[in-house]
Amino acid sequence: MQVESNSSTPYSFFYNPDTGTYHFDTKYNIDFTVYFALDSSWFPSNPQFSQEVYTFGFWTSAGSKRDSRVMTTIAATVVEHFSKNKNSILTFICDDDDQKQINRMRKFNGWYLLRARPDIIKLDKDVVFESKTKHTSLVMHIENLHFEVVREIYLSADADVTWKILD
């Protein structure tokens, strides 16, 4: 008899080095892709770490059903991402074009809290981007070589941001 995993167990996932994406399938046969895309539009005045800045996101093959293991699995991919590159700077913007910004912020906070680790720090800041206030988060490993510099730039930047220029 096969026992169903509880909600704190991530689905099996794999990393595709050719695309830099993670993939997993849910028990409902929904395929998820999690990506960490290099994003040079953050911190343009700081080229010393520009090749370490990633935007985080994901997409599905179909509409998703409520499945708490999806959140657990996405959180596990974030942890693995940092285990491969401690100098990574992970960014997340809660897009509000469909009026779901608050839900996205709650989900991202949930992923972070779900796998809360003392070695991975999340910072939050609301910014004005294209005349709209958007919630952003930045996640880094505490052993990131540029941790203090990135933290200072991100938190002290002017909240009126255009093209995500934070410094």
C-alpha positions as CSV (number, residue, x, y, z in Angstrom):
1,M,0.0,0.0,0.0
2,Q,1.4,3.4,-1.0
3,V,1.1,6.1,1.5
4,E,0.6,9.7,0.3
5,S,3.2,12.1,1.4
6,N,2.2,14.9,3.7
7,S,2.2,18.5,2.7
8,S,5.7,19.2,4.1
9,T,7.3,16.8,1.7
10,P,8.3,18.4,-1.6
11,Y,7.6,16.7,-4.9
12,S,10.6,15.2,-6.7
13,F,12.1,17.9,-8.9
14,F,14.9,18.1,-11.4
15,Y,17.2,20.8,-12.5
16,N,17.7,21.4,-16.3
17,P,21.2,23.0,-16.6
18,D,20.5,23.9,-20.3
19,T,17.6,26.2,-19.4
20,G,18.5,26.9,-15.7
21,T,15.0,25.8,-14.7
22,Y,13.6,23.4,-12.2
23,H,10.7,21.1,-13.1
24,F,8.2,19.0,-11.2
25,D,4.8,17.3,-11.6
26,T,2.0,17.4,-9.1
27,K,-0.3,14.5,-8.1
28,Y,-2.8,16.2,-10.4
29,N,-0.4,15.8,-13.3
30,I,0.3,19.6,-13.5
31,D,3.8,20.4,-14.7
32,F,5.5,23.3,-12.9
33,T,8.6,25.2,-14.1
34,V,10.6,27.3,-11.6
35,Y,13.1,29.8,-13.1
36,F,15.9,31.9,-11.8
37,A,16.6,34.3,-14.7
38,L,19.6,36.7,-14.7
39,D,18.3,40.2,-14.4
40,S,20.8,43.0,-15.1
41,S,18.2,45.7,-14.6
42,W,18.8,45.5,-10.8
43,F,21.8,47.5,-9.3
44,P,23.1,48.8,-12.6
45,S,25.7,50.9,-10.9
46,N,27.2,47.9,-9.2
47,P,28.7,45.6,-11.9
48,Q,30.7,43.7,-9.3
49,F,27.7,41.6,-8.5
50,S,25.5,42.1,-11.6
51,Q,26.0,38.6,-12.9
52,E,24.6,37.2,-9.6
53,V,21.2,39.0,-9.7
54,Y,18.3,36.7,-10.6
55,T,14.5,37.3,-10.9
56,F,12.5,34.4,-9.5
57,G,9.3,33.1,-11.0
58,F,7.4,30.0,-12.1
59,W,4.7,28.9,-14.5
60,T,2.4,25.9,-14.9
61,S,1.1,23.8,-17.7
62,A,-2.5,24.3,-16.6
63,G,-4.5,25.9,-13.9
64,S,-3.5,24.6,-10.6
65,K,-5.6,22.9,-7.9
66,R,-5.0,23.7,-4.2
67,D,-1.9,21.6,-3.3
68,S,0.3,22.6,-0.4
69,R,3.1,20.4,-1.7
70,V,3.6,22.9,-4.6
71,M,4.6,25.6,-2.1
72,T,6.9,23.2,-0.3
73,T,8.5,22.2,-3.6
74,I,9.0,25.7,-4.9
75,A,10.6,26.6,-1.5
76,A,12.9,23.6,-1.9
77,T,14.1,24.8,-5.3
78,V,15.0,28.2,-3.7
79,V,17.0,26.4,-1.0
80,E,18.8,24.3,-3.7
81,H,19.5,27.4,-5.8
82,F,21.3,29.0,-2.9
83,S,23.2,25.8,-2.1
84,K,24.6,25.9,-5.7
85,N,25.5,29.7,-5.5
86,K,25.8,31.4,-2.2
87,N,26.5,34.7,-4.0
88,S,23.2,34.7,-5.8
89,I,20.9,37.7,-5.2
90,L,17.3,36.6,-5.8
91,T,14.7,39.2,-6.6
92,F,10.9,39.0,-6.6
93,I,8.4,41.6,-7.8
94,C,4.7,41.2,-6.9
95,D,3.1,42.2,-10.2
96,D,-0.3,43.9,-9.7
97,D,-1.5,44.0,-13.3
98,D,-4.2,41.5,-12.4
99,Q,-5.0,42.9,-8.9
100,K,-3.4,39.9,-7.2
101,Q,-0.3,41.6,-5.7
102,I,-1.3,40.9,-2.1
103,N,-1.8,37.2,-2.9
104,R,1.6,37.0,-4.5
105,M,3.2,38.7,-1.6
106,R,1.6,36.3,0.9
107,K,2.6,33.3,-1.2
108,F,6.2,34.4,-1.5
109,N,6.4,35.1,2.2
110,G,4.9,31.7,2.8
111,W,7.6,30.0,0.7
112,Y,10.2,31.9,2.6
113,L,8.8,31.0,6.0
114,L,8.1,27.4,5.0
115,R,11.8,26.8,4.5
116,A,13.0,29.5,6.9
117,R,16.6,29.1,7.5
118,P,19.0,31.3,9.4
119,D,21.4,31.3,6.5
120,I,18.9,32.8,4.0
121,I,17.7,36.3,4.6
122,K,14.7,38.0,2.9
123,L,14.4,41.8,2.7
124,D,11.2,43.6,1.6
125,K,10.7,47.0,0.1
126,D,7.7,48.7,-1.7
127,V,8.8,50.7,-4.7
128,V,7.1,52.8,-7.4
129,F,7.7,51.3,-10.8
130,E,6.0,52.7,-13.9
131,S,3.8,54.9,-11.6
132,K,2.5,52.0,-9.6
133,T,3.6,50.8,-6.1
134,K,4.9,47.3,-6.1
135,H,6.1,45.0,-3.4
136,T,9.6,43.6,-4.0
137,S,11.6,41.2,-2.0
138,L,15.3,40.4,-2.2
139,V,16.7,37.1,-0.9
140,M,20.3,36.3,-0.2
141,H,22.5,33.8,1.6
142,I,24.3,35.4,4.6
143,E,27.6,34.1,3.2
144,N,27.1,36.2,0.0
145,L,30.4,38.1,-0.6
146,H,28.4,41.3,-1.2
147,F,25.7,40.8,1.4
148,E,26.2,44.0,3.4
149,V,26.7,46.2,0.2
150,V,23.6,44.8,-1.5
151,R,21.5,45.0,1.7
152,E,22.5,48.7,2.3
153,I,21.8,49.7,-1.4
154,Y,18.4,47.9,-1.4
155,L,17.1,49.2,1.9
156,S,18.4,52.8,1.5
157,A,17.3,53.3,-2.1
158,D,14.7,55.8,-3.0
159,A,11.2,54.3,-3.1
160,D,10.4,56.0,-6.3
161,V,12.0,53.5,-8.6
162,T,11.9,53.5,-12.4
163,W,13.3,50.6,-14.3
164,K,14.2,48.9,-11.0
165,I,17.2,51.2,-10.5
166,L,17.7,50.9,-6.8
167,D,21.1,52.6,-6.3
